[in-house]
Amino acid sequence: ASQTRNSNPLDQVKNENRSRLMPLVKLRNEMDEIFETNKDNALVRVMGAEAQQECNNLIDQSIRLLGTRDQLNSAVNGSANLEETINRLQTNVELAATQPEREMLESGIQAHKSQLEQVQRARLAIQGIDANLSQAVALLSELRTRLALAATSGSEGDQETMRDTLSPLHALTSSFDEAEQVFGVKS
């Protein structure tokens, strides 16, 4: 069940993530207003119900992904000295007096390089989450505009055009689902 209807979604994320979530919440609220004031327009009513569900799902998923983003960001921020440590260990390998000491230091270098690779993957994942959030804002903005046009034109509008707008939104929701699975995000 969607948590976004019963509480303010902005209260479910850290302060630094509110600016990432706020555009989605604002667009959802604007679309809710369009749906409420245009209940008599069949296209807005039918497409609106589907759009509202997708929008709420997207906000719920965004909240969970922002939590994952926080965890990834903590890992990235906690790794600031990895490269420095690797360089120091490499210098110590050159200065090591015995073979066992060199092997121990080289093992430490490999472990730190492995951590560095994980940090680089975390950075890429953060970029992916940010890109998905930006794409969600763009799609919801387009949907809101099309709904507003259908509502103000007084006509039933073009259902196929509206479906064309909802289609990428469905795909993005699926993309968020996949990201949640990759990161092991709990619903």
ChimeraX commands (.cxc) that place a marker at each C-alpha (Angstrom):
marker #1 position 0.00,0.00,0.00 radius 0.5
marker #1 position 1.17,3.47,-0.80 radius 0.5
marker #1 position 2.50,5.42,2.16 radius 0.5
marker #1 position 2.48,8.68,0.21 radius 0.5
marker #1 position -1.27,9.25,0.56 radius 0.5
marker #1 position -1.33,8.96,4.36 radius 0.5
marker #1 position 1.69,11.07,5.17 radius 0.5
marker #1 position 3.90,13.72,3.71 radius 0.5
marker #1 position 6.56,11.90,1.67 radius 0.5
marker #1 position 9.03,14.67,2.42 radius 0.5
marker #1 position 8.93,13.64,6.09 radius 0.5
marker #1 position 10.18,10.18,5.09 radius 0.5
marker #1 position 13.56,11.32,3.75 radius 0.5
marker #1 position 16.56,13.11,5.17 radius 0.5
marker #1 position 16.66,16.88,4.81 radius 0.5
marker #1 position 19.34,16.72,2.10 radius 0.5
marker #1 position 17.06,14.49,-0.02 radius 0.5
marker #1 position 13.97,16.66,0.24 radius 0.5
marker #1 position 15.13,18.76,-2.70 radius 0.5
marker #1 position 15.40,15.57,-4.79 radius 0.5
marker #1 position 11.91,14.37,-3.84 radius 0.5
marker #1 position 10.09,17.73,-3.72 radius 0.5
marker #1 position 9.61,18.11,-7.51 radius 0.5
marker #1 position 7.90,14.69,-7.68 radius 0.5
marker #1 position 5.61,15.50,-4.75 radius 0.5
marker #1 position 4.79,18.92,-6.20 radius 0.5
marker #1 position 3.93,17.43,-9.59 radius 0.5
marker #1 position 1.79,14.74,-7.95 radius 0.5
marker #1 position -0.09,17.40,-5.97 radius 0.5
marker #1 position -0.63,19.50,-9.11 radius 0.5
marker #1 position -1.97,16.46,-10.97 radius 0.5
marker #1 position -4.26,15.61,-8.03 radius 0.5
marker #1 position -5.69,19.11,-8.32 radius 0.5
marker #1 position -6.27,18.64,-12.07 radius 0.5
marker #1 position -8.01,15.30,-11.41 radius 0.5
marker #1 position -10.17,16.79,-8.67 radius 0.5
marker #1 position -11.32,19.81,-10.67 radius 0.5
marker #1 position -11.92,17.86,-13.90 radius 0.5
marker #1 position -13.80,14.77,-12.77 radius 0.5
marker #1 position -16.32,15.33,-15.56 radius 0.5
marker #1 position -13.68,14.93,-18.29 radius 0.5
marker #1 position -13.64,11.21,-19.12 radius 0.5
marker #1 position -10.05,11.22,-20.41 radius 0.5
marker #1 position -8.73,12.99,-17.31 radius 0.5
marker #1 position -10.78,10.67,-15.09 radius 0.5
marker #1 position -9.62,7.42,-16.75 radius 0.5
marker #1 position -6.01,8.39,-17.40 radius 0.5
marker #1 position -5.85,10.26,-14.12 radius 0.5
marker #1 position -6.57,7.18,-12.03 radius 0.5
marker #1 position -3.76,5.29,-13.74 radius 0.5
marker #1 position -1.42,8.28,-13.56 radius 0.5
marker #1 position -2.12,8.79,-9.85 radius 0.5
marker #1 position -1.29,5.16,-9.09 radius 0.5
marker #1 position 1.95,5.29,-11.11 radius 0.5
marker #1 position 2.90,8.61,-9.54 radius 0.5
marker #1 position 2.35,7.33,-5.99 radius 0.5
marker #1 position 4.31,4.16,-6.77 radius 0.5
marker #1 position 7.12,6.28,-8.19 radius 0.5
marker #1 position 7.24,8.46,-5.08 radius 0.5
marker #1 position 7.27,5.39,-2.80 radius 0.5
marker #1 position 10.09,3.86,-4.85 radius 0.5
marker #1 position 11.97,7.16,-4.86 radius 0.5
marker #1 position 11.83,7.31,-1.07 radius 0.5
marker #1 position 13.33,3.83,-0.83 radius 0.5
marker #1 position 15.99,4.57,-3.46 radius 0.5
marker #1 position 16.92,7.81,-1.70 radius 0.5
marker #1 position 17.53,5.74,1.43 radius 0.5
marker #1 position 19.79,3.49,-0.60 radius 0.5
marker #1 position 21.47,6.57,-2.06 radius 0.5
marker #1 position 22.19,7.73,1.50 radius 0.5
marker #1 position 23.86,4.41,2.31 radius 0.5
marker #1 position 25.92,4.49,-0.87 radius 0.5
marker #1 position 26.90,8.08,-0.21 radius 0.5
marker #1 position 28.06,7.16,3.30 radius 0.5
marker #1 position 30.28,4.46,1.81 radius 0.5
marker #1 position 31.69,6.89,-0.73 radius 0.5
marker #1 position 32.31,9.60,1.87 radius 0.5
marker #1 position 33.92,7.11,4.24 radius 0.5
marker #1 position 36.45,6.13,1.60 radius 0.5
marker #1 position 38.12,9.47,1.04 radius 0.5
marker #1 position 41.55,8.23,2.12 radius 0.5
marker #1 position 41.64,4.96,0.16 radius 0.5
marker #1 position 43.88,6.20,-2.64 radius 0.5
marker #1 position 46.18,7.87,-0.14 radius 0.5
marker #1 position 46.40,4.64,1.85 radius 0.5
marker #1 position 47.16,2.63,-1.31 radius 0.5
marker #1 position 49.97,5.05,-2.23 radius 0.5
marker #1 position 51.42,4.87,1.28 radius 0.5
marker #1 position 51.32,1.06,1.23 radius 0.5
marker #1 position 53.02,1.00,-2.19 radius 0.5
marker #1 position 55.80,3.18,-0.80 radius 0.5
marker #1 position 56.12,0.85,2.19 radius 0.5
marker #1 position 56.38,-2.17,-0.15 radius 0.5
marker #1 position 59.43,-0.58,-1.74 radius 0.5
marker #1 position 60.94,0.03,1.68 radius 0.5
marker #1 position 60.06,-3.38,3.14 radius 0.5
marker #1 position 63.05,-5.28,4.46 radius 0.5
marker #1 position 61.68,-8.82,4.11 radius 0.5
marker #1 position 59.63,-10.78,1.61 radius 0.5
marker #1 position 56.87,-11.64,4.14 radius 0.5
marker #1 position 56.53,-7.95,4.97 radius 0.5
marker #1 position 56.23,-7.07,1.25 radius 0.5
marker #1 position 53.62,-9.80,0.75 radius 0.5
marker #1 position 51.59,-8.54,3.68 radius 0.5
marker #1 position 51.70,-4.96,2.36 radius 0.5
marker #1 position 50.78,-6.11,-1.17 radius 0.5
marker #1 position 47.84,-8.01,0.27 radius 0.5
marker #1 position 46.73,-4.79,1.97 radius 0.5
marker #1 position 47.07,-2.92,-1.33 radius 0.5
marker #1 position 44.84,-5.47,-3.08 radius 0.5
marker #1 position 42.23,-5.24,-0.32 radius 0.5
marker #1 position 42.18,-1.44,-0.54 radius 0.5
marker #1 position 41.98,-1.56,-4.35 radius 0.5
marker #1 position 39.00,-3.87,-4.04 radius 0.5
marker #1 position 37.35,-1.37,-1.68 radius 0.5
marker #1 position 38.14,1.42,-4.14 radius 0.5
marker #1 position 36.39,-0.53,-6.94 radius 0.5
marker #1 position 33.32,-0.92,-4.71 radius 0.5
marker #1 position 33.34,2.82,-4.04 radius 0.5
marker #1 position 33.51,3.51,-7.78 radius 0.5
marker #1 position 30.50,1.22,-8.32 radius 0.5
marker #1 position 28.68,3.07,-5.53 radius 0.5
marker #1 position 29.39,6.40,-7.25 radius 0.5
marker #1 position 27.96,5.04,-10.50 radius 0.5
marker #1 position 24.90,3.75,-8.66 radius 0.5
marker #1 position 24.36,7.19,-7.09 radius 0.5
marker #1 position 24.56,8.77,-10.55 radius 0.5
marker #1 position 22.04,6.21,-11.82 radius 0.5
marker #1 position 19.61,6.98,-9.00 radius 0.5
marker #1 position 19.95,10.72,-9.64 radius 0.5
marker #1 position 19.37,10.19,-13.37 radius 0.5
marker #1 position 16.25,8.12,-12.69 radius 0.5
marker #1 position 14.88,10.81,-10.38 radius 0.5
marker #1 position 15.51,13.49,-13.02 radius 0.5
marker #1 position 13.81,11.35,-15.65 radius 0.5
marker #1 position 10.84,10.84,-13.32 radius 0.5
marker #1 position 10.45,14.60,-12.89 radius 0.5
marker #1 position 10.56,15.13,-16.66 radius 0.5
marker #1 position 7.98,12.42,-17.34 radius 0.5
marker #1 position 5.60,13.60,-14.61 radius 0.5
marker #1 position 5.95,17.17,-15.85 radius 0.5
marker #1 position 5.00,16.08,-19.36 radius 0.5
marker #1 position 2.08,14.07,-18.02 radius 0.5
marker #1 position 0.84,16.99,-15.91 radius 0.5
marker #1 position 1.03,19.27,-18.95 radius 0.5
marker #1 position -0.93,16.85,-21.12 radius 0.5
marker #1 position -3.56,16.34,-18.43 radius 0.5
marker #1 position -3.89,20.11,-17.99 radius 0.5
marker #1 position -4.29,20.54,-21.76 radius 0.5
marker #1 position -6.95,17.82,-21.89 radius 0.5
marker #1 position -8.75,19.47,-18.98 radius 0.5
marker #1 position -8.64,23.02,-20.35 radius 0.5
marker #1 position -9.41,22.17,-23.97 radius 0.5
marker #1 position -12.87,21.03,-22.98 radius 0.5
marker #1 position -12.52,18.07,-25.32 radius 0.5
marker #1 position -11.89,14.50,-24.40 radius 0.5
marker #1 position -8.44,14.84,-25.92 radius 0.5
marker #1 position -6.42,12.17,-27.57 radius 0.5
marker #1 position -6.35,9.01,-25.47 radius 0.5
marker #1 position -3.48,7.60,-27.56 radius 0.5
marker #1 position -1.33,10.66,-26.80 radius 0.5
marker #1 position -2.03,10.24,-23.12 radius 0.5
marker #1 position -1.16,6.53,-23.31 radius 0.5
marker #1 position 2.10,7.49,-25.05 radius 0.5
marker #1 position 2.90,9.63,-22.01 radius 0.5
marker #1 position 1.99,6.91,-19.52 radius 0.5
marker #1 position 4.05,4.27,-21.33 radius 0.5
marker #1 position 7.47,5.74,-20.43 radius 0.5
marker #1 position 6.20,6.26,-16.89 radius 0.5
marker #1 position 5.43,2.53,-16.65 radius 0.5
marker #1 position 8.91,1.78,-18.01 radius 0.5
marker #1 position 10.50,4.09,-15.45 radius 0.5
marker #1 position 8.56,2.43,-12.64 radius 0.5
marker #1 position 9.91,-0.91,-13.89 radius 0.5
marker #1 position 13.40,0.58,-13.97 radius 0.5
marker #1 position 12.97,1.68,-10.35 radius 0.5
marker #1 position 11.79,-1.85,-9.50 radius 0.5
marker #1 position 14.97,-3.26,-11.07 radius 0.5
marker #1 position 17.13,-0.77,-9.18 radius 0.5
marker #1 position 15.44,-1.79,-5.94 radius 0.5
marker #1 position 16.22,-5.43,-6.68 radius 0.5
marker #1 position 19.87,-4.66,-7.50 radius 0.5
marker #1 position 20.31,-2.71,-4.26 radius 0.5
marker #1 position 18.21,-5.09,-2.19 radius 0.5
marker #1 position 15.82,-2.32,-1.15 radius 0.5
marker #1 position 12.98,-3.53,1.05 radius 0.5
marker #1 position 9.42,-2.42,0.23 radius 0.5
marker link #1:1,2 radius 0.2
marker link #1:2,3 radius 0.2
marker link #1:3,4 radius 0.2
marker link #1:4,5 radius 0.2
marker link #1:5,6 radius 0.2
marker link #1:6,7 radius 0.2
marker link #1:7,8 radius 0.2
marker link #1:8,9 radius 0.2
marker link #1:9,10 radius 0.2
marker link #1:10,11 radius 0.2
marker link #1:11,12 radius 0.2
marker link #1:12,13 radius 0.2
marker link #1:13,14 radius 0.2
marker link #1:14,15 radius 0.2
marker link #1:15,16 radius 0.2
marker link #1:16,17 radius 0.2
marker link #1:17,18 radius 0.2
marker link #1:18,19 radius 0.2
marker link #1:19,20 radius 0.2
marker link #1:20,21 radius 0.2
marker link #1:21,22 radius 0.2
marker link #1:22,23 radius 0.2
marker link #1:23,24 radius 0.2
marker link #1:24,25 radius 0.2
marker link #1:25,26 radius 0.2
marker link #1:26,27 radius 0.2
marker link #1:27,28 radius 0.2
marker link #1:28,29 radius 0.2
marker link #1:29,30 radius 0.2
marker link #1:30,31 radius 0.2
marker link #1:31,32 radius 0.2
marker link #1:32,33 radius 0.2
marker link #1:33,34 radius 0.2
marker link #1:34,35 radius 0.2
marker link #1:35,36 radius 0.2
marker link #1:36,37 radius 0.2
marker link #1:37,38 radius 0.2
marker link #1:38,39 radius 0.2
marker link #1:39,40 radius 0.2
marker link #1:40,41 radius 0.2
marker link #1:41,42 radius 0.2
marker link #1:42,43 radius 0.2
marker link #1:43,44 radius 0.2
marker link #1:44,45 radius 0.2
marker link #1:45,46 radius 0.2
marker link #1:46,47 radius 0.2
marker link #1:47,48 radius 0.2
marker link #1:48,49 radius 0.2
marker link #1:49,50 radius 0.2
marker link #1:50,51 radius 0.2
marker link #1:51,52 radius 0.2
marker link #1:52,53 radius 0.2
marker link #1:53,54 radius 0.2
marker link #1:54,55 radius 0.2
marker link #1:55,56 radius 0.2
marker link #1:56,57 radius 0.2
marker link #1:57,58 radius 0.2
marker link #1:58,59 radius 0.2
marker link #1:59,60 radius 0.2
marker link #1:60,61 radius 0.2
marker link #1:61,62 radius 0.2
marker link #1:62,63 radius 0.2
marker link #1:63,64 radius 0.2
marker link #1:64,65 radius 0.2
marker link #1:65,66 radius 0.2
marker link #1:66,67 radius 0.2
marker link #1:67,68 radius 0.2
marker link #1:68,69 radius 0.2
marker link #1:69,70 radius 0.2
marker link #1:70,71 radius 0.2
marker link #1:71,72 radius 0.2
marker link #1:72,73 radius 0.2
marker link #1:73,74 radius 0.2
marker link #1:74,75 radius 0.2
marker link #1:75,76 radius 0.2
marker link #1:76,77 radius 0.2
marker link #1:77,78 radius 0.2
marker link #1:78,79 radius 0.2
marker link #1:79,80 radius 0.2
marker link #1:80,81 radius 0.2
marker link #1:81,82 radius 0.2
marker link #1:82,83 radius 0.2
marker link #1:83,84 radius 0.2
marker link #1:84,85 radius 0.2
marker link #1:85,86 radius 0.2
marker link #1:86,87 radius 0.2
marker link #1:87,88 radius 0.2
marker link #1:88,89 radius 0.2
marker link #1:89,90 radius 0.2
marker link #1:90,91 radius 0.2
marker link #1:91,92 radius 0.2
marker link #1:92,93 radius 0.2
marker link #1:93,94 radius 0.2
marker link #1:94,95 radius 0.2
marker link #1:95,96 radius 0.2
marker link #1:96,97 radius 0.2
marker link #1:97,98 radius 0.2
marker link #1:98,99 radius 0.2
marker link #1:99,100 radius 0.2
marker link #1:100,101 radius 0.2
marker link #1:101,102 radius 0.2
marker link #1:102,103 radius 0.2
marker link #1:103,104 radius 0.2
marker link #1:104,105 radius 0.2
marker link #1:105,106 radius 0.2
marker link #1:106,107 radius 0.2
marker link #1:107,108 radius 0.2
marker link #1:108,109 radius 0.2
marker link #1:109,110 radius 0.2
marker link #1:110,111 radius 0.2
marker link #1:111,112 radius 0.2
marker link #1:112,113 radius 0.2
marker link #1:113,114 radius 0.2
marker link #1:114,115 radius 0.2
marker link #1:115,116 radius 0.2
marker link #1:116,117 radius 0.2
marker link #1:117,118 radius 0.2
marker link #1:118,119 radius 0.2
marker link #1:119,120 radius 0.2
marker link #1:120,121 radius 0.2
marker link #1:121,122 radius 0.2
marker link #1:122,123 radius 0.2
marker link #1:123,124 radius 0.2
marker link #1:124,125 radius 0.2
marker link #1:125,126 radius 0.2
marker link #1:126,127 radius 0.2
marker link #1:127,128 radius 0.2
marker link #1:128,129 radius 0.2
marker link #1:129,130 radius 0.2
marker link #1:130,131 radius 0.2
marker link #1:131,132 radius 0.2
marker link #1:132,133 radius 0.2
marker link #1:133,134 radius 0.2
marker link #1:134,135 radius 0.2
marker link #1:135,136 radius 0.2
marker link #1:136,137 radius 0.2
marker link #1:137,138 radius 0.2
marker link #1:138,139 radius 0.2
marker link #1:139,140 radius 0.2
marker link #1:140,141 radius 0.2
marker link #1:141,142 radius 0.2
marker link #1:142,143 radius 0.2
marker link #1:143,144 radius 0.2
marker link #1:144,145 radius 0.2
marker link #1:145,146 radius 0.2
marker link #1:146,147 radius 0.2
marker link #1:147,148 radius 0.2
marker link #1:148,149 radius 0.2
marker link #1:149,150 radius 0.2
marker link #1:150,151 radius 0.2
marker link #1:151,152 radius 0.2
marker link #1:152,153 radius 0.2
marker link #1:153,154 radius 0.2
marker link #1:154,155 radius 0.2
marker link #1:155,156 radius 0.2
marker link #1:156,157 radius 0.2
marker link #1:157,158 radius 0.2
marker link #1:158,159 radius 0.2
marker link #1:159,160 radius 0.2
marker link #1:160,161 radius 0.2
marker link #1:161,162 radius 0.2
marker link #1:162,163 radius 0.2
marker link #1:163,164 radius 0.2
marker link #1:164,165 radius 0.2
marker link #1:165,166 radius 0.2
marker link #1:166,167 radius 0.2
marker link #1:167,168 radius 0.2
marker link #1:168,169 radius 0.2
marker link #1:169,170 radius 0.2
marker link #1:170,171 radius 0.2
marker link #1:171,172 radius 0.2
marker link #1:172,173 radius 0.2
marker link #1:173,174 radius 0.2
marker link #1:174,175 radius 0.2
marker link #1:175,176 radius 0.2
marker link #1:176,177 radius 0.2
marker link #1:177,178 radius 0.2
marker link #1:178,179 radius 0.2
marker link #1:179,180 radius 0.2
marker link #1:180,181 radius 0.2
marker link #1:181,182 radius 0.2
marker link #1:182,183 radius 0.2
marker link #1:183,184 radius 0.2
marker link #1:184,185 radius 0.2
marker link #1:185,186 radius 0.2
marker link #1:186,187 radius 0.2
view
